[in-house]
Amino acid sequence: MTETTPLAASTADAATERLAGWVIGALTVIVIGGVALAIYGPHGGHARGSSLAARDQRVAERHGDRDLTAHQLKLSQLAR
């Protein structure tokens, strides 16, 4: 019969390996969550209003109607 060799030399080493596994797993979850939040989280704007309609209104107020159509076209292209 063959003898099995434990992966860790002692119980303390095994506990250290388990702790390291938990730490690596927790850090992985934090990183993946941060990336997901950066990708899918709220983007842009400030307290005054970050919606596209509010932005369109601010552009119209600043530039008049001449640039609003170009701005809306750019936004529709970005949304695709």
Phi, psi and omega per residue, in radians:
M1 nan 2.449 -3.117
T2 -1.562 2.556 3.127
E3 -1.573 2.394 3.102
T4 -1.549 2.494 3.108
T5 -1.881 2.150 3.117
P6 -1.159 2.634 3.133
L7 -1.168 -0.726 3.116
A8 -1.700 2.543 -3.093
A9 -1.246 -0.516 -3.115
S10 -2.539 3.034 3.109
T11 -1.119 -0.647 3.125
A12 -1.123 -0.722 3.107
D13 -1.132 -0.681 3.114
A14 -1.113 -0.715 3.116
A15 -1.131 -0.667 3.113
T16 -1.137 -0.712 3.114
E17 -1.148 -0.675 3.097
R18 -1.145 -0.733 3.114
L19 -1.098 -0.748 3.116
A20 -1.078 -0.692 3.097
G21 -1.086 -0.748 3.111
W22 -1.124 -0.726 -3.128
V23 -1.131 -0.785 3.121
I24 -1.102 -0.726 3.104
G25 -1.100 -0.741 3.136
A26 -1.143 -0.747 3.121
L27 -1.131 -0.639 3.101
T28 -1.091 -0.774 3.120
V29 -1.091 -0.720 3.140
I30 -1.115 -0.765 -3.129
V31 -1.145 -0.803 -3.138
I32 -1.107 -0.722 3.103
G33 -1.108 -0.694 3.107
G34 -1.138 -0.715 3.106
V35 -1.140 -0.761 3.121
A36 -1.089 -0.702 3.120
L37 -1.145 -0.687 3.128
A38 -1.156 -0.614 -3.112
I39 -1.394 -0.840 -2.990
Y40 -1.787 -0.091 -3.096
G41 -1.274 3.106 -3.137
P42 -1.147 2.426 -3.126
H43 -2.122 2.465 2.926
G44 1.305 3.053 3.000
G45 1.349 3.140 3.077
H46 -2.591 -3.026 -2.997
A47 -1.048 -0.442 -3.092
R48 -1.170 -0.419 3.132
G49 2.522 2.128 -3.087
S50 -1.962 0.096 -3.121
S51 -1.282 2.801 3.120
L52 -1.100 -0.633 3.140
A53 -1.134 -0.723 3.123
A54 -1.162 -0.679 3.107
R55 -1.147 -0.745 3.090
D56 -1.039 -0.686 3.135
Q57 -1.125 -0.753 3.130
R58 -1.134 -0.687 3.112
V59 -1.127 -0.735 3.138
A60 -1.104 -0.680 3.131
E61 -1.175 -0.660 -3.105
R62 -1.320 -0.770 -2.966
H63 -1.927 -0.135 -3.062
G64 1.406 3.138 -3.047
D65 -1.195 -0.363 -3.050
R66 -1.072 -0.650 -3.113
D67 -1.629 -0.202 -3.089
L68 -1.118 -0.739 -3.136
T69 -1.108 -0.738 3.111
A70 -1.130 -0.681 3.122
H71 -1.136 -0.773 3.120
Q72 -1.123 -0.647 3.095
L73 -1.106 -0.768 3.120
K74 -1.081 -0.770 3.128
L75 -1.106 -0.686 3.135
S76 -1.188 -0.568 3.094
Q77 -1.249 -0.620 3.106
L78 -1.220 -0.535 -3.103
A79 -1.281 -0.277 -3.111
R80 -1.341 nan nan
